[in-house]
Amino acid sequence: MAKFFYAVLLMGLCLSCGGEYVPKPKAHLRLDYPEAKYKAIDEQLELPFTFEVNVLASKTETKPVSATTNSYGFNLEYPSLRGTVFLTYKAIENNEKNLKNFLRDAQNFTQKHTVKADEIPVTPYQNNKRKVYGAFAEVKGNVASPAQFYVTDSVNHFLTGSLYFYAKPNYDSILPATHYLQKDIKHIMETIIWE
């Protein structure tokens, strides 16, 4: 009886495995975000500069920030992407020492991520016509802030920003949203106009 059972089991296995085995192709999660549409930032924020912002972003009120010069911060929140771009403005007030300190602080903030980052490519930005100079840093890896930037006119204005998500840092999981918001950050840098 046992021989009969094993023979039937063997025949069942052979017949059930008909056809060739074809491995499944590798798949990646596809997240479709809407095409970015930009508009001028709300003038009610009373900023000494303007730029274009994605219509998906909601803006918060400006709040004073403790600093050596006139400084304040505001956020661009992306609820559908569970992320926020934190922006801080500092007036240079025609002081070369202030500019050097602001540049050092922005660069040090990015460098603090080297402990967790796999790579930090920095792309300089320069627009002589509008007097906008700065840098964009893409922080790759399981880090708290995957994108940071600063822009300045080198005389009066200094703006810095960093991107954060409301999720545990997992580079692969947040990568599509990171790329989407990095384009928005670069658009801010490219459209900023100082007053």
Backbone as CSV, one residue per row, in Angstrom:
resi,resn,N_x,N_y,N_z,CA_x,CA_y,CA_z,C_x,C_y,C_z
1,MET,0.810,-1.178,0.000,0.000,0.000,0.000,0.862,1.254,0.000
2,ALA,1.938,1.237,0.780,2.820,2.394,0.841,3.485,2.634,-0.508
3,LYS,3.853,1.532,-1.228,4.472,1.695,-2.546,3.485,2.353,-3.505
4,PHE,2.209,1.945,-3.417,1.193,2.516,-4.284,1.034,4.017,-3.989
5,PHE,1.018,4.371,-2.715,0.869,5.782,-2.305,2.015,6.624,-2.851
6,TYR,3.258,6.145,-2.699,4.410,6.880,-3.187,4.409,6.984,-4.704
7,ALA,3.953,5.935,-5.400,3.878,5.956,-6.868,2.878,7.004,-7.329
8,VAL,1.717,7.067,-6.665,0.691,8.067,-7.019,1.206,9.467,-6.718
9,LEU,1.866,9.639,-5.582,2.428,10.937,-5.210,3.473,11.385,-6.218
10,LEU,4.362,10.483,-6.630,5.389,10.790,-7.610,4.772,11.147,-8.950
11,MET,3.766,10.396,-9.375,3.110,10.668,-10.644,2.378,12.016,-10.573
12,GLY,1.769,12.305,-9.430,1.078,13.591,-9.253,2.051,14.759,-9.335
13,LEU,3.220,14.613,-8.731,4.233,15.670,-8.785,4.732,15.879,-10.202
14,CYS,4.936,14.782,-10.926,5.427,14.889,-12.301,4.400,15.552,-13.202
15,LEU,3.147,15.194,-13.043,2.091,15.752,-13.891,1.758,17.189,-13.524
16,SER,1.875,17.527,-12.246,1.537,18.885,-11.826,2.601,19.890,-12.236
17,CYS,3.764,19.447,-12.533,4.852,20.339,-12.907,4.974,20.464,-14.411
18,GLY,3.883,20.297,-15.115,3.937,20.379,-16.571,4.353,21.765,-17.030
19,GLY,5.038,21.835,-18.125,5.499,23.113,-18.678,6.840,23.503,-18.103
20,GLU,7.416,24.515,-18.716,8.730,24.987,-18.278,8.591,25.997,-17.155
21,TYR,9.562,25.998,-16.312,9.610,26.986,-15.238,10.119,28.303,-15.811
22,VAL,9.389,29.371,-15.574,9.789,30.704,-16.030,9.871,31.599,-14.801
23,PRO,11.061,32.130,-14.518,11.174,32.983,-13.331,10.418,34.296,-13.539
24,LYS,9.878,34.818,-12.452,9.187,36.096,-12.528,10.221,37.205,-12.698
25,PRO,9.898,38.200,-13.519,10.842,39.313,-13.674,10.877,40.146,-12.394
26,LYS,12.007,40.845,-12.179,12.108,41.724,-11.029,11.112,42.861,-11.212
27,ALA,10.472,43.239,-10.144,9.480,44.314,-10.206,9.872,45.409,-9.228
28,HIS,9.494,46.614,-9.574,9.734,47.761,-8.709,8.404,48.446,-8.457
29,LEU,8.261,48.971,-7.254,7.068,49.698,-6.902,6.970,50.942,-7.779
30,ARG,5.835,51.146,-8.384,5.659,52.309,-9.239,4.692,53.267,-8.546
31,LEU,5.193,54.430,-8.241,4.376,55.464,-7.645,4.268,56.604,-8.644
32,ASP,3.065,56.922,-9.019,2.859,58.017,-9.960,2.460,59.262,-9.192
33,TYR,3.274,60.282,-9.308,2.964,61.559,-8.703,2.475,62.494,-9.801
34,PRO,1.631,63.437,-9.447,1.137,64.348,-10.482,2.279,65.203,-11.034
35,GLU,2.124,65.591,-12.280,3.116,66.480,-12.879,3.143,67.768,-12.067
36,ALA,4.329,68.251,-11.773,4.471,69.445,-10.933,3.933,70.669,-11.655
37,LYS,3.100,71.416,-10.947,2.588,72.701,-11.432,3.001,73.739,-10.412
38,TYR,3.578,74.820,-10.883,4.142,75.816,-9.981,3.380,77.133,-10.061
39,LYS,3.406,77.843,-8.934,2.837,79.187,-8.863,3.733,80.014,-7.945
40,ALA,3.598,81.330,-8.026,4.386,82.211,-7.166,3.992,81.985,-5.715
41,ILE,4.971,82.080,-4.836,4.697,81.875,-3.417,3.774,82.976,-2.914
42,ASP,2.969,82.632,-1.950,1.987,83.546,-1.373,2.677,84.786,-0.806
43,GLU,2.230,85.951,-1.231,2.843,87.205,-0.766,2.500,87.515,0.685
44,GLN,1.509,86.841,1.253,1.138,87.085,2.642,2.232,86.667,3.612
45,LEU,3.176,85.881,3.150,4.292,85.481,4.018,5.264,86.633,4.251
46,GLU,5.154,87.691,3.456,5.997,88.890,3.585,7.478,88.541,3.619
47,LEU,7.947,87.920,2.556,9.339,87.518,2.438,10.119,88.540,1.610
48,PRO,11.420,88.699,1.865,12.230,89.605,1.050,12.726,88.932,-0.239
49,PHE,11.987,87.966,-0.709,12.296,87.263,-1.953,11.024,86.567,-2.413
50,THR,11.017,86.156,-3.664,9.904,85.362,-4.189,10.487,84.146,-4.888
51,PHE,9.674,83.138,-5.050,10.040,81.964,-5.834,8.762,81.234,-6.185
52,GLU,8.883,80.259,-7.046,7.725,79.460,-7.434,7.689,78.185,-6.600
53,VAL,6.479,77.812,-6.201,6.279,76.653,-5.345,5.268,75.721,-6.004
54,ASN,5.421,74.436,-5.777,4.502,73.424,-6.293,3.128,73.622,-5.655
55,VAL,2.068,73.482,-6.442,0.714,73.660,-5.909,0.361,72.581,-4.882
56,LEU,1.104,71.467,-4.846,0.868,70.428,-3.831,1.306,70.871,-2.439
57,ALA,2.176,71.868,-2.366,2.741,72.295,-1.090,1.830,73.296,-0.402
58,SER,1.660,73.117,0.889,0.980,74.127,1.688,2.041,74.830,2.519
59,LYS,1.869,76.111,2.696,2.874,76.912,3.378,2.435,77.237,4.799
60,THR,3.391,77.351,5.691,3.096,77.735,7.060,3.453,79.204,7.247
61,GLU,3.038,79.758,8.354,3.372,81.140,8.663,4.867,81.262,8.922
62,THR,5.382,82.468,8.702,6.776,82.710,9.041,6.874,82.901,10.556
63,LYS,7.946,82.357,11.117,8.168,82.477,12.558,9.593,82.959,12.789
64,PRO,9.785,83.875,13.736,11.139,84.341,14.033,12.036,83.190,14.494
65,VAL,13.310,83.277,14.107,14.308,82.286,14.493,15.401,83.014,15.254
66,SER,15.863,82.442,16.330,16.929,83.043,17.120,18.233,82.987,16.325
67,ALA,18.767,84.156,15.999,20.023,84.249,15.236,20.631,85.622,15.459
68,THR,21.826,85.809,14.935,22.537,87.077,15.119,21.974,88.182,14.231
69,THR,21.195,87.835,13.203,20.603,88.827,12.316,19.104,88.564,12.188
70,ASN,18.411,89.424,11.464,16.977,89.242,11.231,16.768,87.901,10.537
71,SER,16.123,86.969,11.229,15.988,85.608,10.711,14.613,85.048,11.035
72,TYR,14.104,84.212,10.149,12.843,83.534,10.392,12.754,82.299,9.529
73,GLY,11.815,81.432,9.880,11.652,80.189,9.148,10.205,79.968,8.762
74,PHE,10.020,79.133,7.767,8.693,78.679,7.365,8.864,77.350,6.656
75,ASN,7.761,76.624,6.513,7.818,75.277,5.945,6.944,75.177,4.710
76,LEU,7.355,74.301,3.810,6.522,73.885,2.691,6.157,72.435,2.971
77,GLU,4.901,72.207,3.290,4.464,70.865,3.667,3.790,70.181,2.491
78,TYR,4.132,68.914,2.305,3.569,68.068,1.249,2.832,66.910,1.919
79,PRO,1.578,67.126,2.333,0.857,66.077,3.068,0.720,64.772,2.285
80,SER,0.500,64.857,0.979,0.310,63.625,0.198,1.596,62.808,0.077
81,LEU,2.749,63.444,0.271,4.034,62.743,0.209,4.622,62.523,1.605
82,ARG,3.930,63.001,2.606,4.362,62.890,3.997,5.760,63.475,4.191
83,GLY,5.985,64.662,3.591,7.279,65.308,3.708,7.143,66.807,3.878
84,THR,8.228,67.426,4.347,8.269,68.867,4.553,9.639,69.398,4.157
85,VAL,9.639,70.559,3.493,10.869,71.283,3.231,10.905,72.427,4.248
86,PHE,11.880,72.385,5.141,12.052,73.410,6.165,12.970,74.489,5.596
87,LEU,12.499,75.724,5.589,13.264,76.841,5.039,13.594,77.838,6.142
88,THR,14.820,78.340,6.119,15.251,79.359,7.076,15.915,80.486,6.312
89,TYR,15.437,81.706,6.546,16.010,82.899,5.924,16.803,83.662,6.973
90,LYS,17.973,84.142,6.571,18.791,84.976,7.440,19.281,86.183,6.648
91,ALA,19.111,87.359,7.224,19.635,88.570,6.602,21.132,88.645,6.866
92,ILE,21.903,88.877,5.830,23.359,88.966,5.993,23.729,90.299,6.622
93,GLU,22.969,91.343,6.296,23.169,92.691,6.819,24.556,93.229,6.504
94,ASN,24.969,93.049,5.238,26.221,93.599,4.710,27.429,93.293,5.582
95,ASN,27.484,92.104,6.116,28.586,91.727,6.981,29.212,90.449,6.436
96,GLU,30.444,90.533,5.970,31.124,89.379,5.386,31.283,88.244,6.402
97,LYS,31.465,88.606,7.671,31.603,87.586,8.708,30.305,86.784,8.833
98,ASN,29.154,87.467,8.786,27.870,86.761,8.847,27.745,85.768,7.699
99,LEU,28.094,86.199,6.486,27.999,85.324,5.314,28.874,84.086,5.506
100,LYS,30.101,84.277,5.958,31.000,83.137,6.177,30.426,82.170,7.214
101,ASN,29.861,82.719,8.288,29.274,81.870,9.326,28.071,81.095,8.792
102,PHE,27.216,81.762,8.012,26.035,81.098,7.456,26.442,79.984,6.494
103,LEU,27.446,80.255,5.660,27.932,79.232,4.723,28.521,78.044,5.479
104,ARG,29.321,78.334,6.487,29.930,77.262,7.291,28.852,76.419,7.967
105,ASP,27.852,77.083,8.556,26.779,76.355,9.237,26.005,75.458,8.274
106,ALA,25.694,75.965,7.076,24.952,75.172,6.079,25.769,73.962,5.633
107,GLN,27.047,74.159,5.397,27.908,73.060,4.966,28.136,72.056,6.088
108,ASN,28.275,72.533,7.328,28.444,71.625,8.468,27.194,70.789,8.699
109,PHE,26.019,71.390,8.508,24.771,70.656,8.677,24.708,69.474,7.715
110,THR,25.123,69.701,6.481,25.151,68.624,5.492,26.190,67.567,5.883
111,GLN,27.336,67.995,6.322,28.408,67.061,6.663,28.082,66.193,7.876
112,LYS,27.169,66.630,8.729,26.768,65.814,9.885,26.122,64.502,9.441
113,HIS,25.647,64.463,8.190,24.993,63.257,7.681,25.982,62.219,7.151
114,THR,27.276,62.534,7.153,28.258,61.591,6.609,28.317,60.293,7.414
115,VAL,27.887,60.317,8.662,27.900,59.113,9.495,26.974,58.048,8.911
116,LYS,25.796,58.460,8.429,24.804,57.516,7.905,24.755,57.490,6.376
117,ALA,25.258,58.533,5.739,25.117,58.659,4.284,26.048,57.716,3.536
118,ASP,25.551,57.235,2.393,26.385,56.443,1.496,27.220,57.349,0.603
119,GLU,26.632,58.493,0.275,27.282,59.434,-0.633,26.568,60.772,-0.503
120,ILE,27.313,61.884,-0.665,26.713,63.215,-0.627,27.235,64.035,-1.811
121,PRO,26.654,63.841,-3.004,27.054,64.687,-4.121,26.489,66.099,-3.950
122,VAL,27.342,67.095,-4.134,26.949,68.496,-4.006,27.057,69.143,-5.379
123,THR,25.975,69.816,-5.789,25.934,70.491,-7.076,25.885,71.993,-6.845
124,PRO,26.913,72.736,-7.292,26.867,74.192,-7.136,25.819,74.805,-8.064
125,TYR,25.260,75.936,-7.648,24.282,76.647,-8.463,24.699,78.107,-8.553
126,GLN,24.587,78.664,-9.755,24.975,80.058,-9.964,24.103,80.664,-11.060
127,ASN,23.508,81.828,-10.752,22.765,82.604,-11.729,23.191,84.060,-11.552
128,ASN,24.138,84.492,-12.380,24.691,85.838,-12.242,23.660,86.923,-12.524
129,LYS,22.749,86.662,-13.448,21.751,87.668,-13.821,20.865,88.021,-12.627
130,ARG,20.437,87.012,-11.872,19.568,87.251,-10.717,20.347,87.309,-9.404
131,LYS,21.654,87.165,-9.473,22.523,87.187,-8.293,22.104,86.126,-7.268
132,VAL,22.029,84.893,-7.750,21.690,83.764,-6.891,22.829,82.755,-6.985
133,TYR,23.445,82.469,-5.840,24.578,81.556,-5.768,24.308,80.570,-4.634
134,GLY,24.633,79.324,-4.845,24.383,78.362,-3.783,24.831,76.971,-4.143
135,ALA,24.257,76.002,-3.437,24.604,74.596,-3.653,23.434,73.720,-3.227
136,PHE,23.302,72.591,-3.937,22.282,71.583,-3.630,23.014,70.297,-3.271
137,ALA,22.657,69.714,-2.134,23.287,68.460,-1.683,22.239,67.354,-1.638
138,GLU,22.506,66.273,-2.364,21.663,65.079,-2.303,22.348,64.107,-1.356
139,VAL,21.699,63.837,-0.245,22.282,62.964,0.770,21.693,61.572,0.562
140,LYS,22.523,60.654,0.048,22.051,59.302,-0.284,22.285,58.357,0.884
141,GLY,21.306,57.505,1.119,21.404,56.533,2.200,20.250,56.691,3.165
142,ASN,20.286,55.934,4.247,19.229,55.975,5.262,19.480,57.136,6.216
143,VAL,19.188,58.337,5.738,19.454,59.558,6.497,18.147,60.283,6.793
144,ALA,18.191,61.156,7.780,16.996,61.910,8.167,16.603,62.932,7.104
145,SER,17.580,63.577,6.479,17.297,64.615,5.487,17.989,64.281,4.171
146,PRO,17.243,63.792,3.167,17.871,63.363,1.913,18.212,64.483,0.931
147,ALA,17.855,65.724,1.250,18.192,66.841,0.359,18.319,68.122,1.174
148,GLN,19.346,68.904,0.843,19.592,70.175,1.517,20.144,71.161,0.501
149,PHE,19.883,72.439,0.757,20.400,73.456,-0.157,20.577,74.777,0.566
150,TYR,21.312,75.666,-0.071,21.355,77.066,0.354,21.530,77.919,-0.887
151,VAL,21.004,79.134,-0.815,21.200,80.141,-1.854,21.411,81.486,-1.176
152,THR,22.162,82.346,-1.845,22.465,83.666,-1.301,22.747,84.632,-2.451
153,ASP,22.647,85.927,-2.150,23.100,86.930,-3.113,24.478,87.443,-2.711
154,SER,25.020,86.920,-1.633,26.352,87.219,-1.089,26.449,88.585,-0.421
155,VAL,25.346,89.331,-0.362,25.386,90.659,0.236,24.320,90.836,1.314
156,ASN,23.063,90.516,0.981,21.956,90.803,1.886,21.163,89.579,2.348
157,HIS,21.075,88.555,1.507,20.136,87.463,1.753,20.822,86.098,1.797
158,PHE,20.301,85.237,2.682,20.787,83.864,2.772,19.588,82.972,3.109
159,LEU,19.312,81.987,2.254,18.196,81.066,2.457,18.736,79.646,2.437
160,THR,18.354,78.874,3.434,18.758,77.479,3.491,17.516,76.612,3.670
161,GLY,17.603,75.377,3.201,16.459,74.485,3.312,16.879,73.039,3.408
162,SER,16.010,72.236,4.009,16.274,70.802,4.117,14.955,70.044,4.054
163,LEU,15.018,68.867,3.479,13.852,68.014,3.273,13.817,66.919,4.330
164,TYR,12.643,66.719,4.915,12.431,65.643,5.882,11.133,64.929,5.551
165,PHE,11.078,63.641,5.876,9.864,62.850,5.714,9.369,62.404,7.074
166,TYR,8.052,62.185,7.171,7.454,61.687,8.407,7.465,60.163,8.377
167,ALA,8.631,59.596,8.244,8.790,58.147,8.175,10.214,57.799,8.594
168,LYS,10.394,56.565,9.019,11.727,56.086,9.356,12.585,56.136,8.086
169,PRO,13.814,56.639,8.186,14.654,56.727,6.993,14.946,55.366,6.376
170,ASN,14.371,55.112,5.236,14.630,53.909,4.456,14.792,54.380,3.014
171,TYR,16.023,54.473,2.585,16.360,55.108,1.313,15.545,54.566,0.144
172,ASP,15.432,53.253,0.030,14.716,52.661,-1.101,13.229,52.995,-1.077
173,SER,12.642,53.026,0.093,11.202,53.268,0.202,10.814,54.696,-0.127
174,ILE,11.624,55.654,0.311,11.266,57.060,0.094,11.895,57.648,-1.162
175,LEU,12.651,56.851,-1.903,13.369,57.368,-3.076,12.458,58.040,-4.103
176,PRO,11.318,57.460,-4.493,10.478,58.151,-5.481,9.993,59.526,-4.992
177,ALA,9.568,59.596,-3.737,9.128,60.875,-3.184,10.301,61.841,-3.057
178,THR,11.466,61.313,-2.702,12.659,62.153,-2.594,12.986,62.788,-3.935
179,HIS,12.995,62.005,-5.001,13.298,62.550,-6.332,12.288,63.618,-6.736
180,TYR,11.017,63.380,-6.441,9.968,64.343,-6.783,10.207,65.677,-6.059
181,LEU,10.500,65.605,-4.763,10.684,66.825,-3.978,12.035,67.487,-4.249
182,GLN,13.039,66.720,-4.643,14.313,67.323,-5.028,14.140,68.213,-6.256
183,LYS,13.277,67.802,-7.179,12.993,68.651,-8.343,12.340,69.955,-7.905
184,ASP,11.446,69.873,-6.918,10.818,71.085,-6.395,11.850,72.003,-5.744
185,ILE,12.770,71.436,-4.985,13.809,72.242,-4.337,14.673,72.930,-5.389
186,LYS,15.062,72.196,-6.405,15.861,72.809,-7.475,15.073,73.904,-8.179
187,HIS,13.758,73.723,-8.315,12.925,74.753,-8.939,12.887,76.013,-8.068
188,ILE,12.850,75.847,-6.757,12.926,76.992,-5.847,14.225,77.753,-6.087
189,MET,15.338,77.018,-6.153,16.639,77.659,-6.368,16.679,78.397,-7.702
190,GLU,16.084,77.828,-8.718,16.138,78.414,-10.070,15.192,79.582,-10.249
191,THR,14.157,79.707,-9.406,13.176,80.779,-9.596,13.233,81.858,-8.535
192,ILE,14.149,81.749,-7.583,14.193,82.744,-6.504,14.626,84.102,-7.059
193,ILE,13.941,85.145,-6.592,14.272,86.526,-6.964,14.330,87.328,-5.666
194,TRP,15.459,87.953,-5.423,15.633,88.774,-4.226,14.953,90.122,-4.421
195,GLU,14.432,90.687,-3.329,13.844,92.023,-3.410,14.881,93.060,-3.052
